[in-house]
Amino acid sequence: MAINSELIEILRCPKCKSKVELKPDKSGLKCTNPECRLVYPIKDDIPVMLIEEAKEE
């Protein structure tokens, strides 16, 4: 089961409040703000939108 595109549209980066987009390999949601550059992981088809769990790309 993939993440719903409507869900991705309403999700925002918890750190800077910018939009997020699905990474090409579908492993996470990447913040679109070039200054933030955090990637939030997707575990069991659920995005983990916690700053502590994000990695900088």
mmJSON file of the N, C-alpha and C atoms, coordinates in Angstrom:
{"data_MODEL":{"atom_site":{
"group_PDB":["ATOM","ATOM","ATOM","ATOM","ATOM","ATOM","ATOM","ATOM","ATOM","ATOM","ATOM","ATOM","ATOM","ATOM","ATOM","ATOM","ATOM","ATOM","ATOM","ATOM","ATOM","ATOM","ATOM","ATOM","ATOM","ATOM","ATOM","ATOM","ATOM","ATOM","ATOM","ATOM","ATOM","ATOM","ATOM","ATOM","ATOM","ATOM","ATOM","ATOM","ATOM","ATOM","ATOM","ATOM","ATOM","ATOM","ATOM","ATOM","ATOM","ATOM","ATOM","ATOM","ATOM","ATOM","ATOM","ATOM","ATOM","ATOM","ATOM","ATOM","ATOM","ATOM","ATOM","ATOM","ATOM","ATOM","ATOM","ATOM","ATOM","ATOM","ATOM","ATOM","ATOM","ATOM","ATOM","ATOM","ATOM","ATOM","ATOM","ATOM","ATOM","ATOM","ATOM","ATOM","ATOM","ATOM","ATOM","ATOM","ATOM","ATOM","ATOM","ATOM","ATOM","ATOM","ATOM","ATOM","ATOM","ATOM","ATOM","ATOM","ATOM","ATOM","ATOM","ATOM","ATOM","ATOM","ATOM","ATOM","ATOM","ATOM","ATOM","ATOM","ATOM","ATOM","ATOM","ATOM","ATOM","ATOM","ATOM","ATOM","ATOM","ATOM","ATOM","ATOM","ATOM","ATOM","ATOM","ATOM","ATOM","ATOM","ATOM","ATOM","ATOM","ATOM","ATOM","ATOM","ATOM","ATOM","ATOM","ATOM","ATOM","ATOM","ATOM","ATOM","ATOM","ATOM","ATOM","ATOM","ATOM","ATOM","ATOM","ATOM","ATOM","ATOM","ATOM","ATOM","ATOM","ATOM","ATOM","ATOM","ATOM","ATOM","ATOM","ATOM","ATOM","ATOM","ATOM","ATOM","ATOM","ATOM","ATOM"],
"id":[1,2,3,4,5,6,7,8,9,10,11,12,13,14,15,16,17,18,19,20,21,22,23,24,25,26,27,28,29,30,31,32,33,34,35,36,37,38,39,40,41,42,43,44,45,46,47,48,49,50,51,52,53,54,55,56,57,58,59,60,61,62,63,64,65,66,67,68,69,70,71,72,73,74,75,76,77,78,79,80,81,82,83,84,85,86,87,88,89,90,91,92,93,94,95,96,97,98,99,100,101,102,103,104,105,106,107,108,109,110,111,112,113,114,115,116,117,118,119,120,121,122,123,124,125,126,127,128,129,130,131,132,133,134,135,136,137,138,139,140,141,142,143,144,145,146,147,148,149,150,151,152,153,154,155,156,157,158,159,160,161,162,163,164,165,166,167,168,169,170,171],
"type_symbol":["N","C","C","N","C","C","N","C","C","N","C","C","N","C","C","N","C","C","N","C","C","N","C","C","N","C","C","N","C","C","N","C","C","N","C","C","N","C","C","N","C","C","N","C","C","N","C","C","N","C","C","N","C","C","N","C","C","N","C","C","N","C","C","N","C","C","N","C","C","N","C","C","N","C","C","N","C","C","N","C","C","N","C","C","N","C","C","N","C","C","N","C","C","N","C","C","N","C","C","N","C","C","N","C","C","N","C","C","N","C","C","N","C","C","N","C","C","N","C","C","N","C","C","N","C","C","N","C","C","N","C","C","N","C","C","N","C","C","N","C","C","N","C","C","N","C","C","N","C","C","N","C","C","N","C","C","N","C","C","N","C","C","N","C","C","N","C","C","N","C","C"],
"label_atom_id":["N","CA","C","N","CA","C","N","CA","C","N","CA","C","N","CA","C","N","CA","C","N","CA","C","N","CA","C","N","CA","C","N","CA","C","N","CA","C","N","CA","C","N","CA","C","N","CA","C","N","CA","C","N","CA","C","N","CA","C","N","CA","C","N","CA","C","N","CA","C","N","CA","C","N","CA","C","N","CA","C","N","CA","C","N","CA","C","N","CA","C","N","CA","C","N","CA","C","N","CA","C","N","CA","C","N","CA","C","N","CA","C","N","CA","C","N","CA","C","N","CA","C","N","CA","C","N","CA","C","N","CA","C","N","CA","C","N","CA","C","N","CA","C","N","CA","C","N","CA","C","N","CA","C","N","CA","C","N","CA","C","N","CA","C","N","CA","C","N","CA","C","N","CA","C","N","CA","C","N","CA","C","N","CA","C","N","CA","C","N","CA","C","N","CA","C","N","CA","C"],
"label_alt_id":[null,null,null,null,null,null,null,null,null,null,null,null,null,null,null,null,null,null,null,null,null,null,null,null,null,null,null,null,null,null,null,null,null,null,null,null,null,null,null,null,null,null,null,null,null,null,null,null,null,null,null,null,null,null,null,null,null,null,null,null,null,null,null,null,null,null,null,null,null,null,null,null,null,null,null,null,null,null,null,null,null,null,null,null,null,null,null,null,null,null,null,null,null,null,null,null,null,null,null,null,null,null,null,null,null,null,null,null,null,null,null,null,null,null,null,null,null,null,null,null,null,null,null,null,null,null,null,null,null,null,null,null,null,null,null,null,null,null,null,null,null,null,null,null,null,null,null,null,null,null,null,null,null,null,null,null,null,null,null,null,null,null,null,null,null,null,null,null,null,null,null],
"label_comp_id":["MET","MET","MET","ALA","ALA","ALA","ILE","ILE","ILE","ASN","ASN","ASN","SER","SER","SER","GLU","GLU","GLU","LEU","LEU","LEU","ILE","ILE","ILE","GLU","GLU","GLU","ILE","ILE","ILE","LEU","LEU","LEU","ARG","ARG","ARG","CYS","CYS","CYS","PRO","PRO","PRO","LYS","LYS","LYS","CYS","CYS","CYS","LYS","LYS","LYS","SER","SER","SER","LYS","LYS","LYS","VAL","VAL","VAL","GLU","GLU","GLU","LEU","LEU","LEU","LYS","LYS","LYS","PRO","PRO","PRO","ASP","ASP","ASP","LYS","LYS","LYS","SER","SER","SER","GLY","GLY","GLY","LEU","LEU","LEU","LYS","LYS","LYS","CYS","CYS","CYS","THR","THR","THR","ASN","ASN","ASN","PRO","PRO","PRO","GLU","GLU","GLU","CYS","CYS","CYS","ARG","ARG","ARG","LEU","LEU","LEU","VAL","VAL","VAL","TYR","TYR","TYR","PRO","PRO","PRO","ILE","ILE","ILE","LYS","LYS","LYS","ASP","ASP","ASP","ASP","ASP","ASP","ILE","ILE","ILE","PRO","PRO","PRO","VAL","VAL","VAL","MET","MET","MET","LEU","LEU","LEU","ILE","ILE","ILE","GLU","GLU","GLU","GLU","GLU","GLU","ALA","ALA","ALA","LYS","LYS","LYS","GLU","GLU","GLU","GLU","GLU","GLU"],
"label_asym_id":["A","A","A","A","A","A","A","A","A","A","A","A","A","A","A","A","A","A","A","A","A","A","A","A","A","A","A","A","A","A","A","A","A","A","A","A","A","A","A","A","A","A","A","A","A","A","A","A","A","A","A","A","A","A","A","A","A","A","A","A","A","A","A","A","A","A","A","A","A","A","A","A","A","A","A","A","A","A","A","A","A","A","A","A","A","A","A","A","A","A","A","A","A","A","A","A","A","A","A","A","A","A","A","A","A","A","A","A","A","A","A","A","A","A","A","A","A","A","A","A","A","A","A","A","A","A","A","A","A","A","A","A","A","A","A","A","A","A","A","A","A","A","A","A","A","A","A","A","A","A","A","A","A","A","A","A","A","A","A","A","A","A","A","A","A","A","A","A","A","A","A"],
"label_entity_id":["1","1","1","1","1","1","1","1","1","1","1","1","1","1","1","1","1","1","1","1","1","1","1","1","1","1","1","1","1","1","1","1","1","1","1","1","1","1","1","1","1","1","1","1","1","1","1","1","1","1","1","1","1","1","1","1","1","1","1","1","1","1","1","1","1","1","1","1","1","1","1","1","1","1","1","1","1","1","1","1","1","1","1","1","1","1","1","1","1","1","1","1","1","1","1","1","1","1","1","1","1","1","1","1","1","1","1","1","1","1","1","1","1","1","1","1","1","1","1","1","1","1","1","1","1","1","1","1","1","1","1","1","1","1","1","1","1","1","1","1","1","1","1","1","1","1","1","1","1","1","1","1","1","1","1","1","1","1","1","1","1","1","1","1","1","1","1","1","1","1","1"],
"label_seq_id":[1,1,1,2,2,2,3,3,3,4,4,4,5,5,5,6,6,6,7,7,7,8,8,8,9,9,9,10,10,10,11,11,11,12,12,12,13,13,13,14,14,14,15,15,15,16,16,16,17,17,17,18,18,18,19,19,19,20,20,20,21,21,21,22,22,22,23,23,23,24,24,24,25,25,25,26,26,26,27,27,27,28,28,28,29,29,29,30,30,30,31,31,31,32,32,32,33,33,33,34,34,34,35,35,35,36,36,36,37,37,37,38,38,38,39,39,39,40,40,40,41,41,41,42,42,42,43,43,43,44,44,44,45,45,45,46,46,46,47,47,47,48,48,48,49,49,49,50,50,50,51,51,51,52,52,52,53,53,53,54,54,54,55,55,55,56,56,56,57,57,57],
"pdbx_PDB_ins_code":[null,null,null,null,null,null,null,null,null,null,null,null,null,null,null,null,null,null,null,null,null,null,null,null,null,null,null,null,null,null,null,null,null,null,null,null,null,null,null,null,null,null,null,null,null,null,null,null,null,null,null,null,null,null,null,null,null,null,null,null,null,null,null,null,null,null,null,null,null,null,null,null,null,null,null,null,null,null,null,null,null,null,null,null,null,null,null,null,null,null,null,null,null,null,null,null,null,null,null,null,null,null,null,null,null,null,null,null,null,null,null,null,null,null,null,null,null,null,null,null,null,null,null,null,null,null,null,null,null,null,null,null,null,null,null,null,null,null,null,null,null,null,null,null,null,null,null,null,null,null,null,null,null,null,null,null,null,null,null,null,null,null,null,null,null,null,null,null,null,null,null],
"Cartn_x":[0.842,0.0,0.89,0.674,1.464,0.814,1.598,1.066,0.17,-0.96,-1.944,-1.39,-1.534,-1.029,-1.757,-3.006,-3.742,-3.131,-2.651,-1.999,-0.7,0.07,1.333,1.073,-0.019,-0.357,-0.621,-1.177,-1.501,-0.385,0.534,1.628,2.618,3.185,4.197,5.356,6.515,7.701,7.464,7.616,7.39,8.396,9.562,10.596,10.367,10.139,10.059,8.693,7.792,6.413,6.32,7.382,7.353,6.701,6.353,5.781,6.824,6.336,7.213,6.839,7.797,7.529,8.119,7.517,7.955,9.274,10.241,11.516,11.283,12.092,11.902,11.914,12.708,12.76,11.673,10.809,9.667,10.075,11.303,11.782,11.503,11.083,10.834,10.203,9.877,9.32,10.362,10.713,11.773,11.163,11.69,11.269,11.728,10.851,11.173,11.972,12.126,12.899,14.388,15.131,16.55,17.407,16.94,17.697,17.464,16.347,16.002,16.576,16.189,16.701,16.523,15.506,15.264,14.45,14.723,13.969,13.362,12.044,11.306,11.063,11.411,11.284,9.834,9.628,8.331,8.518,7.781,7.873,6.512,6.452,5.19,4.112,4.484,3.575,3.034,3.706,3.286,4.445,4.226,5.302,5.54,6.795,7.173,7.625,6.72,6.956,7.487,8.524,9.167,10.547,10.867,12.164,13.297,13.119,14.16,14.45,13.477,13.63,14.143,14.112,14.509,16.023,16.448,17.867,18.055,19.181,19.465,20.037,19.528,20.014,21.058],
"Cartn_y":[-1.181,0.0,1.249,2.122,3.343,4.479,5.504,6.68,7.462,7.854,8.592,9.97,10.338,11.633,12.8,12.608,13.66,13.903,12.847,12.984,13.767,13.467,14.172,15.665,15.992,17.396,18.185,17.545,18.284,18.228,17.287,17.19,18.33,18.801,19.85,19.428,19.958,19.701,20.278,19.471,19.979,21.051,21.067,22.028,23.406,23.455,24.755,25.036,24.068,24.192,24.253,23.839,23.779,22.485,22.435,21.218,20.103,18.882,17.721,16.998,16.261,15.472,14.08,13.137,11.749,11.589,10.937,10.68,9.691,9.747,8.831,7.347,6.985,5.578,5.224,6.217,6.041,5.642,5.983,5.635,6.707,7.899,8.97,10.177,11.155,12.42,13.502,14.197,15.203,16.6,17.421,18.805,19.539,20.386,21.101,22.384,22.769,23.958,23.621,24.289,23.96,24.242,25.093,25.366,24.307,23.629,22.616,21.245,20.732,19.488,18.239,18.205,17.021,16.003,14.731,13.636,12.814,12.692,11.945,10.533,9.516,8.138,7.68,6.676,6.017,4.59,4.236,2.894,2.229,1.078,0.33,1.203,1.964,2.846,4.004,4.331,5.443,6.431,7.687,8.671,9.032,9.012,9.352,10.813,11.702,13.147,13.72,13.103,13.565,14.106,15.293,15.898,14.997,14.325,13.451,12.254,11.842,10.68,11.073,12.363,12.83,12.832,12.68,12.753,13.874,14.565,15.629,15.029,15.49,14.95,15.86],
"Cartn_z":[0.0,0.0,0.0,-0.924,-1.039,-0.263,-0.021,0.681,-0.264,0.233,-0.539,-0.923,-2.188,-2.66,-1.979,-1.608,-0.893,0.492,1.128,2.426,2.279,1.256,1.019,0.8,0.137,-0.112,1.172,2.193,3.421,4.467,4.338,5.303,5.11,6.21,6.199,7.097,6.804,7.615,9.011,10.054,11.411,11.831,11.209,11.598,10.972,9.649,8.979,8.343,8.39,7.873,6.343,5.647,4.183,3.721,2.439,1.872,1.856,1.803,1.653,0.367,-0.173,-1.376,-1.193,-1.861,-1.778,-2.522,-1.873,-2.539,-3.681,-4.725,-5.863,-5.48,-4.473,-4.06,-3.039,-2.72,-1.807,-0.383,0.005,1.341,2.382,1.927,2.869,2.212,3.045,2.586,2.815,1.745,1.795,1.86,2.752,2.854,1.597,1.046,-0.187,0.066,1.314,1.661,1.546,0.637,0.457,1.683,2.583,3.801,4.877,4.835,5.843,5.462,4.3,3.715,4.591,5.442,6.258,5.469,5.731,5.118,6.249,6.203,7.221,6.704,7.485,7.009,6.901,6.076,5.955,6.453,7.5,8.087,8.018,7.388,7.234,6.596,5.558,4.816,5.651,6.754,7.608,7.71,7.304,7.437,8.91,9.31,10.682,10.664,11.028,10.919,12.235,12.76,13.986,13.624,14.098,13.8,14.262,15.409,15.943,15.038,14.251,13.368,11.978,11.657,10.325,10.185,8.937,8.61,7.597,7.691,6.739,5.482,4.334,3.056,2.466],
"occupancy":[1.0,1.0,1.0,1.0,1.0,1.0,1.0,1.0,1.0,1.0,1.0,1.0,1.0,1.0,1.0,1.0,1.0,1.0,1.0,1.0,1.0,1.0,1.0,1.0,1.0,1.0,1.0,1.0,1.0,1.0,1.0,1.0,1.0,1.0,1.0,1.0,1.0,1.0,1.0,1.0,1.0,1.0,1.0,1.0,1.0,1.0,1.0,1.0,1.0,1.0,1.0,1.0,1.0,1.0,1.0,1.0,1.0,1.0,1.0,1.0,1.0,1.0,1.0,1.0,1.0,1.0,1.0,1.0,1.0,1.0,1.0,1.0,1.0,1.0,1.0,1.0,1.0,1.0,1.0,1.0,1.0,1.0,1.0,1.0,1.0,1.0,1.0,1.0,1.0,1.0,1.0,1.0,1.0,1.0,1.0,1.0,1.0,1.0,1.0,1.0,1.0,1.0,1.0,1.0,1.0,1.0,1.0,1.0,1.0,1.0,1.0,1.0,1.0,1.0,1.0,1.0,1.0,1.0,1.0,1.0,1.0,1.0,1.0,1.0,1.0,1.0,1.0,1.0,1.0,1.0,1.0,1.0,1.0,1.0,1.0,1.0,1.0,1.0,1.0,1.0,1.0,1.0,1.0,1.0,1.0,1.0,1.0,1.0,1.0,1.0,1.0,1.0,1.0,1.0,1.0,1.0,1.0,1.0,1.0,1.0,1.0,1.0,1.0,1.0,1.0,1.0,1.0,1.0,1.0,1.0,1.0],
"B_iso_or_equiv":[0.0,0.0,0.0,0.0,0.0,0.0,0.0,0.0,0.0,0.0,0.0,0.0,0.0,0.0,0.0,0.0,0.0,0.0,0.0,0.0,0.0,0.0,0.0,0.0,0.0,0.0,0.0,0.0,0.0,0.0,0.0,0.0,0.0,0.0,0.0,0.0,0.0,0.0,0.0,0.0,0.0,0.0,0.0,0.0,0.0,0.0,0.0,0.0,0.0,0.0,0.0,0.0,0.0,0.0,0.0,0.0,0.0,0.0,0.0,0.0,0.0,0.0,0.0,0.0,0.0,0.0,0.0,0.0,0.0,0.0,0.0,0.0,0.0,0.0,0.0,0.0,0.0,0.0,0.0,0.0,0.0,0.0,0.0,0.0,0.0,0.0,0.0,0.0,0.0,0.0,0.0,0.0,0.0,0.0,0.0,0.0,0.0,0.0,0.0,0.0,0.0,0.0,0.0,0.0,0.0,0.0,0.0,0.0,0.0,0.0,0.0,0.0,0.0,0.0,0.0,0.0,0.0,0.0,0.0,0.0,0.0,0.0,0.0,0.0,0.0,0.0,0.0,0.0,0.0,0.0,0.0,0.0,0.0,0.0,0.0,0.0,0.0,0.0,0.0,0.0,0.0,0.0,0.0,0.0,0.0,0.0,0.0,0.0,0.0,0.0,0.0,0.0,0.0,0.0,0.0,0.0,0.0,0.0,0.0,0.0,0.0,0.0,0.0,0.0,0.0,0.0,0.0,0.0,0.0,0.0,0.0],
"pdbx_formal_charge":[null,null,null,null,null,null,null,null,null,null,null,null,null,null,null,null,null,null,null,null,null,null,null,null,null,null,null,null,null,null,null,null,null,null,null,null,null,null,null,null,null,null,null,null,null,null,null,null,null,null,null,null,null,null,null,null,null,null,null,null,null,null,null,null,null,null,null,null,null,null,null,null,null,null,null,null,null,null,null,null,null,null,null,null,null,null,null,null,null,null,null,null,null,null,null,null,null,null,null,null,null,null,null,null,null,null,null,null,null,null,null,null,null,null,null,null,null,null,null,null,null,null,null,null,null,null,null,null,null,null,null,null,null,null,null,null,null,null,null,null,null,null,null,null,null,null,null,null,null,null,null,null,null,null,null,null,null,null,null,null,null,null,null,null,null,null,null,null,null,null,null],
"auth_seq_id":[1,1,1,2,2,2,3,3,3,4,4,4,5,5,5,6,6,6,7,7,7,8,8,8,9,9,9,10,10,10,11,11,11,12,12,12,13,13,13,14,14,14,15,15,15,16,16,16,17,17,17,18,18,18,19,19,19,20,20,20,21,21,21,22,22,22,23,23,23,24,24,24,25,25,25,26,26,26,27,27,27,28,28,28,29,29,29,30,30,30,31,31,31,32,32,32,33,33,33,34,34,34,35,35,35,36,36,36,37,37,37,38,38,38,39,39,39,40,40,40,41,41,41,42,42,42,43,43,43,44,44,44,45,45,45,46,46,46,47,47,47,48,48,48,49,49,49,50,50,50,51,51,51,52,52,52,53,53,53,54,54,54,55,55,55,56,56,56,57,57,57],
"auth_comp_id":["MET","MET","MET","ALA","ALA","ALA","ILE","ILE","ILE","ASN","ASN","ASN","SER","SER","SER","GLU","GLU","GLU","LEU","LEU","LEU","ILE","ILE","ILE","GLU","GLU","GLU","ILE","ILE","ILE","LEU","LEU","LEU","ARG","ARG","ARG","CYS","CYS","CYS","PRO","PRO","PRO","LYS","LYS","LYS","CYS","CYS","CYS","LYS","LYS","LYS","SER","SER","SER","LYS","LYS","LYS","VAL","VAL","VAL","GLU","GLU","GLU","LEU","LEU","LEU","LYS","LYS","LYS","PRO","PRO","PRO","ASP","ASP","ASP","LYS","LYS","LYS","SER","SER","SER","GLY","GLY","GLY","LEU","LEU","LEU","LYS","LYS","LYS","CYS","CYS","CYS","THR","THR","THR","ASN","ASN","ASN","PRO","PRO","PRO","GLU","GLU","GLU","CYS","CYS","CYS","ARG","ARG","ARG","LEU","LEU","LEU","VAL","VAL","VAL","TYR","TYR","TYR","PRO","PRO","PRO","ILE","ILE","ILE","LYS","LYS","LYS","ASP","ASP","ASP","ASP","ASP","ASP","ILE","ILE","ILE","PRO","PRO","PRO","VAL","VAL","VAL","MET","MET","MET","LEU","LEU","LEU","ILE","ILE","ILE","GLU","GLU","GLU","GLU","GLU","GLU","ALA","ALA","ALA","LYS","LYS","LYS","GLU","GLU","GLU","GLU","GLU","GLU"],
"auth_asym_id":["A","A","A","A","A","A","A","A","A","A","A","A","A","A","A","A","A","A","A","A","A","A","A","A","A","A","A","A","A","A","A","A","A","A","A","A","A","A","A","A","A","A","A","A","A","A","A","A","A","A","A","A","A","A","A","A","A","A","A","A","A","A","A","A","A","A","A","A","A","A","A","A","A","A","A","A","A","A","A","A","A","A","A","A","A","A","A","A","A","A","A","A","A","A","A","A","A","A","A","A","A","A","A","A","A","A","A","A","A","A","A","A","A","A","A","A","A","A","A","A","A","A","A","A","A","A","A","A","A","A","A","A","A","A","A","A","A","A","A","A","A","A","A","A","A","A","A","A","A","A","A","A","A","A","A","A","A","A","A","A","A","A","A","A","A","A","A","A","A","A","A"],
"auth_atom_id":["N","CA","C","N","CA","C","N","CA","C","N","CA","C","N","CA","C","N","CA","C","N","CA","C","N","CA","C","N","CA","C","N","CA","C","N","CA","C","N","CA","C","N","CA","C","N","CA","C","N","CA","C","N","CA","C","N","CA","C","N","CA","C","N","CA","C","N","CA","C","N","CA","C","N","CA","C","N","CA","C","N","CA","C","N","CA","C","N","CA","C","N","CA","C","N","CA","C","N","CA","C","N","CA","C","N","CA","C","N","CA","C","N","CA","C","N","CA","C","N","CA","C","N","CA","C","N","CA","C","N","CA","C","N","CA","C","N","CA","C","N","CA","C","N","CA","C","N","CA","C","N","CA","C","N","CA","C","N","CA","C","N","CA","C","N","CA","C","N","CA","C","N","CA","C","N","CA","C","N","CA","C","N","CA","C","N","CA","C","N","CA","C","N","CA","C","N","CA","C"],
"pdbx_PDB_model_num":[1,1,1,1,1,1,1,1,1,1,1,1,1,1,1,1,1,1,1,1,1,1,1,1,1,1,1,1,1,1,1,1,1,1,1,1,1,1,1,1,1,1,1,1,1,1,1,1,1,1,1,1,1,1,1,1,1,1,1,1,1,1,1,1,1,1,1,1,1,1,1,1,1,1,1,1,1,1,1,1,1,1,1,1,1,1,1,1,1,1,1,1,1,1,1,1,1,1,1,1,1,1,1,1,1,1,1,1,1,1,1,1,1,1,1,1,1,1,1,1,1,1,1,1,1,1,1,1,1,1,1,1,1,1,1,1,1,1,1,1,1,1,1,1,1,1,1,1,1,1,1,1,1,1,1,1,1,1,1,1,1,1,1,1,1,1,1,1,1,1,1]
}}}
